[in-house]
Amino acid sequence: MPPPDLRPEEIVDWTDARLDEAFRLAETLPLDGFVNAGEHRIDVEHHEIYNDANWKGFLPKGLPIRDLSARLSTGYAKRFWKRKGQFLGETLYLNGGILVKHTLEEVTIDRPTNDLAQGRYVLLRYTDLVFEHIFYDVMKAVSPDLILYRGYSGRFPHGRRGWTAPLMRRFSFAQMGTADHAMLFAGGSIPTEEDLLGAWQLDAIATSNQLTGLARLQFDRTAESHLKSVCDTSATGQDLLLPHFVTEHFQGEAFPTLQNEIRKIDGDYLLGRWTTDISGPYAKLLIAGSPGLFHLEKLKGAPRRFTMYYVLRRTP
């Protein structure tokens, strides 16, 4: 079972093998604890978020991205509830744009079966016809805020395990989603030039609803005492092809613009919300639901615009 003081940013970096070892050693809490109540609160002092709207899903590190895992890598969550004595659920892909339905039940394995040891588990069945009897999950709630599950293909209990992964409803700022960003942004303050001075890691909440590293920003003063920023996209270690207008937005003497879209959370975190017009092929990809750094604003009767939700984390 994972140590009780394990930080969320650590477990999201675990490999499949390490997660599966924790799964095998753990005992599950009762199924009633899986149900989401919707509470949402933020601990700014400890940079921690509790969001019980759903269970936020992560893939193990080092997993080859192909087939179903390619879709999951664009972001997913699971939500569970109880209705008329039955436990139900759904998996949400692409920020809720795609929903897959489930039932959940507690099962007891009396003797080793397939790769499951004797013991108690929670079985999640896929009930949509396209997935029924093709996929299932075997789950354990190892703490009130952490579920470990094995994803299988085939019929229970003789399916083939694909991977073991975590679901969390308590996590750090590094795993925030758009709803968490909105709550933090609303409580933030308008930054001064002094608040921005120094080096920052620029991350965006992509369609995956998790942070994606974009660049390193350095804010300094010019000889004329103007605030100037340098945007270095080579500093993230990721092979991202950013549209040129993104780099331009964060480059140069743009403090008045950035001040309007940024809110200060504390000395180490700033949050930004940049809404802009986008046209051409890149806009078509976003509208089609392709994973991207911008979210389409769906306001009835308003011109089509896109918003980037980003985070600035202070770095040495």
Buried (B, 14 or more C-beta within 10 A) or exposed (E): BBEEEBEBEEBBEBBBEBBBBBBBEBEBBEBEBBBBEEEBEBEBEEBBBBBBBBBBBBBBEEBEEEEEBEBBBBBBBBBBBBEEEEBBBBBBBBBEEBEBBBEBEEEEBEEEEBBBEEBBBBBBBBBEEEBEEBBBBBBBBBBEBBBBBBBBEBEBBEBEBBBBBBBBBBBBBBBBBBBBBEBBBEEBEEBEEEBBEBBBBBBBBBBBBBBBBBBBBBBEEEEEEEBBBBBBBEBBEEEBEEBEEBBEBBBBEBBEEBBEBBBBBEEEBBBBBBEEEBEEEBBEBBEEBEBBBBBBEEEEEEEBBBBBBBBBBBEE
